Amino acid sequence: MAKRIEVENLDVYYGSFQAVAGVSLVVEPRTVTAFIGPSGCGKSTVLRTLNRMHEVIPGAYATGKVALDGVDLYGQGVDPVAVRRLVGMVFQRPNPFPSMTIYDNVAAGLKLNGTRNKKELDETVERSLRSANLWNEVKDRLSRAGTSLSGGQQQRLCIARAIAVKPDVILMDEPCSALDPISTLAIEDLIGELKEQYTVVIVTHNMQQASRVSDRTAFFNLEAQGLPGQLVEIDDTETIFSNPTKKATEDYITGRFG
């Protein structure tokens, strides 16, 4: 069930260093929102606050509000592990569990949640691999190691693993940066299909990719090195790329940046 994300006055810190300041934005259900901007501007940091993944870094914390259909993910008593089941994540480099088969990679989250029924596991593994456009390529070798697949296949395996637990939101942190052009195209096609069921947020350095796959685009920037990153503007992708309201956005998109 795709859900709406609302971020209000988000500040993110790593110890005493403030990485992000004053971010407020809304991500609508069943859309793809792209975060773009220069390195170090906080876009991956903001992405990780949407499922509390930044908290795995010692000393990291956030203030402000991140809500999923009105439920504050940072509310008192909210379990970060439960948040990560609702908000799945796909990382920059494909990271299948190295000691596990293709089948077990997809089933891992279900087993962790206590599912032991073989029929249910089989059905979910097939459904997830089909949703990730990988089933036909691996259905005869499910017992092989996940790491035996190509880079592009491994990334689609990681997407299958993320959707197996039926999240509401899928976050992708530069999911194509380690892939060749053909594998990148396959992932981009898949993103277009995933938004029919999920809310998708993607961080990308590739502006052509942002313009191809996203409905809305958020541009993040730094005032200067050492200062926190900020959200400059968010709008429909077509507007951001053809008629942005801020000069900094236009300079970045047209290559006149910095």
N, C-alpha and C positions, 0 to 999 in steps of 0.2 A: 504494500500500500504506500504509494509515493506520498511524501509529506512536505509541508512548507517549512522552510528554514527562515528564522528571523534573528538577526544579529543586531544588538543595540549597544553602542558605546563600548566596544570591545577593546581592551588594552591587554597586551600580552608581554610578559616579562620572563627573561632568563636570569634568575638571580636579581641583581641590581640593574641589569641592562634592560631597557624597554625596547622591545623589538617592533611592536605595533601600537598605534595610538588611535583611539576614537573611531573605530570602524563600525558603521551601521549599514546593513544591507538586507534585502529580502530575496530569497530564492524560491520561485514558485514550483509546485509539484509538476512532474513530467516535463521538465525543461532541462536543457544543458546550459550551465553557466560557466564561462571561462574566466579564470583569473590570469591577467597578463601584467607585465611590468618588468623592470630591470632586476638583475640579481640583487638579493639582499633587501628587497622592498617589503617583504613580509607576506607575500602571497601564499607560500607553502605553510608558513606559520599559521595564518588565518585558516587555511584548509584543515590543518591538524587540530585546531580548536573545535572544529565542527563535530569531532568524535572523541575529543579529549586525548588524542594521541600525543600532543605536545607534552603531556604530563609524564611520559616515560623518560623525559630528560630531567635529571635531578635539578631542583631549584626553579623549574618552569611553573608558571601559574598565570591565570587570566582573571581579569575582572570585567564586569559588564554582563551581558545576557546573551546566551545562545539558546533559542527555543525551537523545538520540533512540534509543529501543530500546537503551539502555545505552551508546551511543557518545557520548563527550564532544565537544560541538560546539566547545569551546574547547581541545581537545587539541592537543598539539604537531604542527605540520605540517598542521592542518586548514585548508582554503582557505575563507574566508568566502563567496566566490562560489559554491562548491559547496554550502555550507550553504543559501544563498538559493535554489538550485534545488530542494532538498529541502523547504524551508519557504517557501512563497510568501506574498506580502503584498498586501493590498488597503488602500488609504489612505482617509483621511477624505473627500477631494475626488476625484471621478473624474479620472484623469490619463492618458487615452489619449495615445499619442505623437502630437503635433500634425501632423507632416508625413507621417504614414502613413495608408494606407487601413485600413478595418475589417479586411480580410484580413491585411494586414501587421502590424497591431497584435497579432493573435492569434499569428501565425507568428513574431514577432520573436525570442522566446526559443529556439525550435527552430533558427532560422537562426544565431543566436549560438552555439548548440551544435554547428553544423556540418551540420545537416540540409539537403540540397539537393534531395532527391527530390520532384518536384512532386506525385506521387500521395500520398505520405506527408504532405506539407504540407496538401494539400486535405482529406484524411481527418481530420487532426488539427484543422484549423480548424473543420470541420463538427461534429466530435464535441464540441469545446470550446464552441462557440456553442450547440449543443443542450443541453449540460450546464448552461450559464448561462441557459437558457430565452430565448435571443435569436435563434436560427437563423431561425425563421419571420418575424421582423420585419426581418431584414437580408439574407436569402439572395439577394435580387435587386439588392442594392446594395453588394456586398462591395468594390467598387473606389472607393467614396466615402470621404471622410475620416472617421476615427473621431470627430473633433470635430463632425461634422454631426449626430450623434445627440443625443437628449435627455439630461438629466442622469442619469436612472435607467437609460437604455440604456447610457450611457457607463460607469456603474459595473458593469453586468453584462458589458460588454466587457472591463473590467479584470479581472473574475473569470475570464472565459474565457481571457484572456491568462495569468493565474496558473496555471490548471489545465492549460494546453496542454503544459507541460513535465512533467506527471505528478508533482507534488510529493506528499509524505507528509502535510504539514500545511498548512493555510491560516490565516493570521493576518489579522484584519480590525480596523482601527483606526477606530472610529466610522464604519462604511461607509454609514450612512444619514443622518448629521447634515446633509448638504447637499441632501437629497432631500425631495420632497413626500410626503404620506401614501400615495398609491397606489404610487409607486415604492418606498417603504419596505416596503410589504406584499409587493411582488414580491421584494425582496431577502431579506426574512425567510422567505418560502416557499422560496426558493432555498437558504438556509442549512440548512433542514430536510432538503433533498434531498442537499446536499453531504456531510452527516455520514455518509451511507450508505457513502461511499468514503474520506472524509478525516477527519483530526482537525482540528477547527475551534476557534480561540480568537478571541473577539471582545471588544473594548473598547467599552463603550457608556455614555453618560450617562443613557440612557433606561431607567429601571428596569422599566417595563412591557415594553419590548423584551427585556430580560434574562430576565424571567419567561416570556415567550412562546417564545423561541428556544433557551434553554440548558438543558442537563441538570444542569450544576453552575455555581455562582456563587462567585467570589472577591471579597471586599470588602477594598479597600485604604483606608488612612487615614493622616493626618498627626497626630503628637502635637502639633505646633505649627509655625508658619511657620518655615522655615529648617532644620528637622530633616528627616531622610530619611523617605520614605514607607515604610510597612510593610504586610505582609499581616496583616489582623486575623483572618480566618477564611475557609475554603473548605469548602463542603458541597453536597449536593444542592440544586438551586435552590429546590425546594418548602420545604425545611427553612430555608434562609437567609431566605426571605420570610415564613414563617409562625412559625418557632420558632428564631431565631438564638441562639447561645450567648453572644455578647458584646453588652453594652449599646450599645456604639458602633455596631454593625451595626443594631440595632433602631432607634436614634435616627436613623440615616441613612435607613433604609427608610421610617420613619413620618414623616419630614420634621421631626423635632425636632433636626436636626443643627445644631451650631455656634451 
